[in-house]
């Protein structure tokens, strides 16, 4: 098994491509070791120490290191944990912990706002999310405020905490959404 690694715009995050399906569809983020208990692979990575976040995409995973950790010391144990997991035949996620297909929104909107939200999600899914997945991250819809035109988005994976994430959000995502959905006035990041 050959696992490729790629740097991401976030120096604290490395992207790992195991050459096989990780989730297949959807994404899943683990922000704490306790959340990682839902996945044998995420648990193994957190158990290494110095791992602060794990993100699974369709065919990749990203690992966020702690501030004091150095990639030259952490990369080999991460590669070993990934290889051990995939050669063991264990599932990536335990039965009860399914993949998250995407958007966080569970808000109720009137008919006009619902149409705007559908347009925003469609743009995110077709134009924006595939682009940020190349850098090991994900951006999902959180909520829309029809009165103000503000869209709230949640950054995951390598995008979470990335020094260039605010520039990506403002100059890339905001400009695209405002262009295609005139009701959008601003884009903000949901933290957490």
Secondary structure as UniProt FT lines:
FT   STRAND          4..7
FT   TURN            11..12
FT   STRAND          13..17
FT   STRAND          27..30
FT   HELIX           33..36
FT   TURN            37..38
FT   HELIX           40..46
FT   TURN            47..48
FT   STRAND          51..56
FT   STRAND          61..65
FT   TURN            67..68
FT   HELIX           71..88
FT   TURN            95..96
FT   HELIX           111..123
FT   HELIX           124..128
FT   HELIX           129..133
FT   TURN            134..136
FT   STRAND          137..145
FT   TURN            146..149
FT   STRAND          150..157
FT   TURN            158..161
FT   TURN            163..164
FT   HELIX           165..167
FT   HELIX           168..174
FT   HELIX           175..180
FT   TURN            182..183
FT   STRAND          186..190
//
